[in-house]
């Protein structure tokens, strides 16, 4: 990783596959243009979950609608730019395609990273709301190896259609969910910064782009790419959220 010569870029909650293919193609074009533009000074790309609105690894099949972005990610990894990919609550159906074909590990849990000497806690953020107990139960079921094996026996055309339908209902539920006056994700980040000495806690999931200071640290939520596409960038000195001009 060319950390001293480049920047760390962060994206989350693109949800490719949520809209019709014609509309999603425009969003995918914007994403690929963004990746083209940062490739020269990117020392690491961090995807903080839900790049896809659904994903499932079949033994011999991948969703064809995602071919363009998969090719771009392969280009990044082949050119020596590390891609850190945290699994979200929608794109959880990974097995080995990304690792074997794209040379990108998909990470199932929260992780710690050091960038330019600063301590980062990276998490998609799902399950951290105080009233998300039912989701945590569902998460264990859906990510169970036996459950994934059973799902793999469904014909891909049917399996992808079912995953897409379920994922849309789940995203709608998350967007409209009332989390209460106390924000579990915010409290989680505050604890990590003030008690565990993290400089930055970076999450997605809530689709609410914001940067909040806690002491000497910052909580960053990366927003979403459904209505207001944005990305985060850290150059060693400051962390900025930058909104992109939509073309749809």
N, C-alpha and C positions, 0 to 999 in steps of 0.2 A: 504494500500500500504506500503510495507516494504522499504520505501525510503532510510533510513539510512543504510540499509544492502545490497542494490542492485543497479542496474544500470537501466537507461531508454534507451530502444531500439526503433529505428525508422526505418520504411521501407515505401517505396512508389513505385507506378507504377510497380507492378509485372505483371499486365495484364494477369492473368490466363484466358485461353480460346482463346487467340489470335492465337496460332499455332494449328496444328493438335493435337489430343489427345495424340498420341504416344510421340510426342516431348514435349508437355506441361507436360506430366507425369514426365519427367526428371526434368523439372524446379520446379514442385510441390514437388518432392522428395527433391531437394536441399533446398527449403523453409522450409519443415518440419524438415529436419536435422538441419537447422539453429535454428529453434524454439526449438528443443530438446536440443541443445547445450546451449542455453541461459536461459532455464527455471529455473535453479538452482539459478541464480543471477539476474533475471529480476524482478524489482519492478513495472514496467509498460511497456507494449508494445503499441507503437503508430503507427497506420497505417494512413499515410497521403494521402489517396485516391488511387483509381484505383488498388486496390488489384485484381479485376477482370476486364477483358476487356469488360464485359457486366454483368449486374445483373438485374433481375426483380423478385419481390416477387409475386408469384401467391398464391391463397388462400390455395391450397393443394399440390403444386408442387414446388420443388427446382431443379436447374440444377444438374444432377447427377455427372457431371464431377468434381464438386467442393466438393464432399463428404469428401475427405481426409482432406483438409485444414479446412473445417467447423468443423470436429471432433476435430482437433488440437486446434482450437480457443476455442471450448467448454471446452477442457481440461484445457486451460489456465484460463478461467473464473471460472471454477469449483474449481481450486486449489487456488483461491484467488488472482490471478494476474490480475490486471485491464487491460482491452484492450480499448484504446481510438481509435475510428475509424472515421476519417473524410471522408465524401463522396467526391469522385472525379467526373470528368466529364464523366467517362465511367460507373462507378458502382453507378449510381444515382437512380436506380429503386428499392430502399429499401422502405419497408413499416413497417412491424413489426416482420419479421422472426428472425432477429438478436436479437432484444430486448426480444422477448418472448421465443425463444428456446435456444439461446446462452448466454443470459443475457449480451449482448453488445449493447450499444446505438450507433446508427449511426448518426453522427452529420452533419447537412447540411451546417453549416456556420463556418467561422474562429473562433478560440477560443484562450484564454489566459490560460496558465498553469504556475504554480510555481514549479520548481524542484530544490531541494537543495538550496533554497533561490534565484534562478535565474529566471528571468521573460522571459517566452517563448511565442512567437506568432506563432501559428500553422495554416497553410493554405495549401490546395492542390495547389493553385496558379492559377487556371484557371480563365480567365476573367480579369487578372491584366495586360496583355500586352496592350499597348496603342492602338493598332488597332484591338481589339477583340470585337468590338461593336456587330457584327452580332452573335457572339457566345453568348453574354450576352442575346440577344433577344431569341435565340434558347434555352438557359438554362431555361429561365422563362417558355417557352412553355412545354419543356420536363418534368419539375419538377412540373407542374401544377397538382393538385389532380384530376381534371376532365380528363385530358389527360391520367394520369396513370390508372384511372378507365376504360376508353375506351380501353386502351391497354390490360388490364387484361381480356377482353372479347375474345381476340384472343387465339386460342388453343395454349397451351404451346410449342408444337413442332414447330409450325409456328412462334410464338412470339419470342422464343429463337433464332431461325435461323435468323429472321429479325434483332433482336438486335445485334447478332454477326456480321452480314454483315455490318450494319450501323456503328458499333463500329470500325471495321477494317478500314473503309473509313475515319472515324473521326480521328483515331490515325495516319494514314498515312498523313492526312492533317496537323495535329499538328506537326508531326515530320519534315515535309518539309516546314512548314510555315516560311516566312521571316518576322521576328519581327522588322526589322529595326536596325539602329545603337543604338537607345536608348532602353534599356531593361526596360520595365514597371515593371516587377517583381523585378528586382534589385533596381529600384528607390523606389518602394513600401517598400521593406525591409529596405533600407537606411533611409527612413523617419520614420519608426517604431522604429528603433534603435536610431537615433540621436535626434528625436523630441518627441517620446513617451517613451523613456527610456527602451526599451526592450533589454535584454542581448542577446537573440537569436531569429532569425526569421527562421523558418524551413518550407520548401516547397518541392513540387515535380513538377509534370506536364511537365517540360521542358526536362526531361531525360538527364540532364547535371549535373553530380555530382561535387560539388564544395563547398568550404568554403571561404567566403570573409569577411575580417575585415572592420568594419565601426566604427571608434573610439574604444570604449571599448566593442562593441558588434560584433556579427557575423551573417552573412547570410549563411544559409546552404541549399543547394539543394541536395536531397537524390538520385538523379540519377534514374536508372531503373533496371529492372530484365530481360530485353529482350536480351541484348548483354553483359552487364557488371554488373552482380548482385552485389549490395552492400547494406550496412546498416549503420545507424548512431548509435552511443552509447555515452551517457553522464553519467559520473561517479561522477558528482558534481564538478569536477575540469576542465576537458577538454572534448570537443566534437570532436569525431573522425569519419571519414568515412572509412569503412573497406570493401574492395572488396573480394568477395568469388571466389574460384576456380570453374569454370564451369565444368560440367560433361556431356556436350553434344557437 
